[in-house]
Amino acid sequence: MTPSEITEIIASLAGTYTLLNTTAWNLTTGAYLPSNFGLHPVGLLTYTREGYMSANMAATEPPYRPQTVRWPPRDADSAADWALVGQHAMSYAGRYSLNESVPATAQRGQLLHGPMMVASVPSMVGAVQARNYTVIEREDGVYLKVSPSGVDVNSEIWWRRVAKG
């Protein structure tokens, strides 16, 4: 793949996407797994032409988002409530690049998120994560399916572009 082809693919992906849904399943049993982000998640995923990205996702249901917590935290806030918020939200940001060892087009390929510069989960800082991507263009918008894979779990995260980068 030439540098200009890589630049063209990165430019085609650049933009901001809103989270539609997440689905995860156990590869051994095929059983669907409950989402950490609930049934009505919110989130934004942004890719820049310059090679930076950020991902933010959170649950919206009251059982996962106690309305008693505020920013900045107060002495009276419950540590359990803050832990619950942390368990049902995820954010990270850093560099991203096209994985050149995997065939890629503007519609399909693999991105490498990272090394992460900042993350809500400390162990993710410095990590690099492979993300398969598929772009689907329809009359009602551009959709992005991102598929991170684990050892025993696979998932699909669906996004819709809200702004071209």
N, C-alpha and C positions, 0 to 999 in steps of 0.2 A: 504494500500500500504506500502510495506516495505521500509526502507531506501535504500537498494540496488536497488530496482526497481526504486525508484526516481532518484538515481544516474545514473542508466542506461539510463533512458529517457532523463535526462539533457545532458548526454554525447552524445546521438544520435542527439540531436538538436544543439549541440555546433558547431559553425562555423560562417562564414561570408556569407551573402546573398546580392545579388544585386536586386534592385527594378525593377520589370517588369511593373506593373500598379496598379492603385487604382480605385475602383468603389464604389460609395455611392448612396444609394437610400432612399427615404422617406418611412417609413414603413406604414404610413397611406394611402398615395396616390399611392405608387409604382413608383413614378416619379424618374428618375435618376437625381442626383445632379452634378453640375459642380465640377471638382476637383480643389482644391486649388493649386495643383501641375501641372496643365496644362495637355496637351495631351502626353507629352514626359518627364515624371519625371525621376529624377535620385535619387539614394539613396543607402545606405548600412545599413544593420541590422546585428549586431554581438551579439552572445551569447557565453559566455565562460563556460567552465566546472566548474569554481569556483563560478558561480552564478552572474556574472555581464553581463550587456547588454548595447548596445547603438543603437539608431536609428537616421538616418539622411535622410531627404528627401527634395528635392527642385525642383522647376519648372526650365525648361531650355529655354522656349520661351522668346524672347526679350521683349515683353510687360510686363512680370513679373520680368525680371532681367535686369534692366537698366545697360548698359555697362559703364556708366559714374562713377559708384561708385567703389571705391578701398579700400583695407585694408592696412593700417589703414585709417579710415575715414579722409577726408580732410575738412577744413573749407568751401571750395567751394561746397562740396557735398550737394545735395538737401535732406532735411529731408523727403520729399515726395518719392523720389527715394528709400531711405533706408527703409521707411515704406512699400513700395511695395515689396522689397526683403523680408522683415520680414513676410509679409502676405502670401508669397508663398514658405516658407521654414520652416522646423520643425526639431528640434533635441532635444533628451533627452537621459539621461543615468543614470544608477543606478543598483540596485540589481534586480534580477528576481528569481522566484521560481515557482514550480509546484503547482497549486491550488489542494490540496489534497481532497477537498470536491467534486470534479468533477472527474468521471472516466477518467483515462488517460492511453495511450499507447505511444509507440514511434511514432505512426502515427496520433494520435488524442488526444486532451485534452484541458486544459486551463492553461495558464501561467498568473502569476501576475507580471507585470512590476512595479517595485518600492519597497520601496519608491524611487522616483526619487531624485537623488543627484544633478543633473544639468539639466536644460531645457531652451530652447530658449523662452518659455512662462513662466514668473515668477510664475503664479498660479499652474503650474505643479510640481514645486519643492516640494517634500514631498508626492506627490500623489502616489496612487497605482492604476493601471489600469488593468482590466481583459482583456485577449486576448485569444480567442479561436484559436487553431492551427490545421492544417491538413497538413501532410507531404505526398507528392506524389513522388514516385520514378519511373522514366522512363529511357529509354535507353539514352536519351540526358541530363539527370541530375536529381538533387533532387530539388523539388519545395516545397515551404512553403506558405500556404495560412493563413494569420492572419486576424481575424475578430473581430475588436472592435465593440461594440454596444453602441449606444446612446439611449435616450428615444424615439425619433421619427425617428432616422436614423440608418441604418445598413450599413456596408461597408466591402469590401474585399480588402486586400492588398496582391498582389502576388509577391513573391521573388524567386530567383533561387540561390542555393548554389554555391559559387565560391571558397570556401576554407573550408575544414573540420577542426573543432576545436579540 
